[in-house]
């Protein structure tokens, strides 16, 4: 087994490296990495329905999508991410117990008792410290997850306050769980970097035939190319979301506005603005103006920068409309 510790905190690079290693290597692999503050959504989720967009933008939190299913998780430098990549046989590829057991045992050596929960999460004193997920490619399987060590619980809780009742789709929804940081349960004083090295040392020691591996120039080029083509793009991180309908009631000084949008591949394909508001121009012209733009605040801002929304909906300005569309 090749054991890798990533030297970057870029979530796009680290997520891309998982896909690259899964599809380009034949060796069994174990990977550890930490990311700067970021929200990572599951492959089949509607990104905007999973996060507090205004908080994420205000706090410069990166939004990324992974290739495995499951729910949304928060990453920061106090969170350690792990991945096992192996080759298996049909019918025996996905085995959460097998791939979490080494981590459970490693933490047991540090004096903390962790168990695998019913949703394949890791629990410490009945509180979640890890979410896990898998992805299969031919005979290869990626099993990865998080380990909350000393993450910012304020950022985690605020960034993952998802809007309710606005998005209507068939996307996978996250299931909130009470969480805790591992550091709060350790008798021994330790930093996250120490914890990461202890985990790696245990894996190297307990699994036979292991060796450390560093990315070579070809690896770095291929992973960076995958970031440029996929993981760092709006089309993957937001546009890949399943088709959805967005509904929201907006209040302005002159009345109420009921907004409905149909969005496909991240692009607004249908818009309806109805209500008891006043206007000096036909609201249909505003609806047409919003058609064909991606469901993104800055893109919408650019699209309507040469008009005044107040002409179409008295009492509602451009920024109020943009805010109401999320």
C-alpha positions, 0 to 999 in steps of 0.5 A: 500500500502506498501512503500519501500525505498531501502538502496542499490545503486546496480542496479542489486539488485534494478532491481531484487527487482522489479521482486521479489515484482511483483511476490511474493507479493499480496499487492500494493507497491510503491518503491523508489531507487537510483543506482550508475552510470549505463546504464539500457536497455529495455528488448527487446533491443540490449545492445551493440547497445544502448551504448558507450561501450568504455566510459562505460568501461573507467568510470566503468558504470554498464550495466543492463537490466530490465524486462520492454520494452522501451528505454535505460536510464542512472542512477546515484545517482542524479537520483531517480527511482520509481515503482508502483506494483499493481493488476488489471483487464484485459484490465485495467492493464497498465495506465500511467496517473494513476501512474504518476499523484501522482508524478506530484502532488508531484512535483507540491507541490514543485513548479514545473509544470510537464506534461505527454508527448505523449510517456508517459514521464514526461516533465518539460518546454518541457524537459524530466525528466522521462522515464516510462515503464510497465511490466505485470505478470498475474494480476499484473503490474509493472509501473516504471520510472526515475526522473532526479534530479541532474544527471551528464549530461556529463555521460548521454550524453556520455554513450548513444552515440550509434554506428550507422550503425553497428548493424542490427537487429529487436531490439527496438531502443531508441528515444533520447530526450532533458533532464533536471535536476529537481534541475535546476527548483526548487526555494527551495534548496534541495538535492536528498535525500530530494527530495526522502523523499518528494516524499515518504511523499507525497505518504504516505499521499495522498494514503490511507492505506499505511505503510512503509516496510523494506525488511526482511531476506527472502526478501533479500535472494530471491532478492540476489538469483535473482541477482545471477541467472539473473540480475547480469549475462552477459547472461541476460544483454548482451546475451539476446539481439535479434539476430543481424548482425554487420558490420564495415569497419576497416582501417589498414596501409596495406588496408581496412578490411570489418568485418561482424559478425552474433551474436545469444544470444550474441555468435559470430556464423559467421565471415567474414573478407574481403578486400584489406589487405595483410596477411602471414596466411590464414584469414579463420583461424582467422575467425574460431578462433573468432567463438563461443566466446561471443561478449565481449571485454575481452572474445575475448581478451582471445580467441586470446591471443595466436596469432598475428592478424598481421599474418592474417591481416598485419598492424592490431594488436590484440587490433585494431581488438578487438576495431573494433568489437564493 
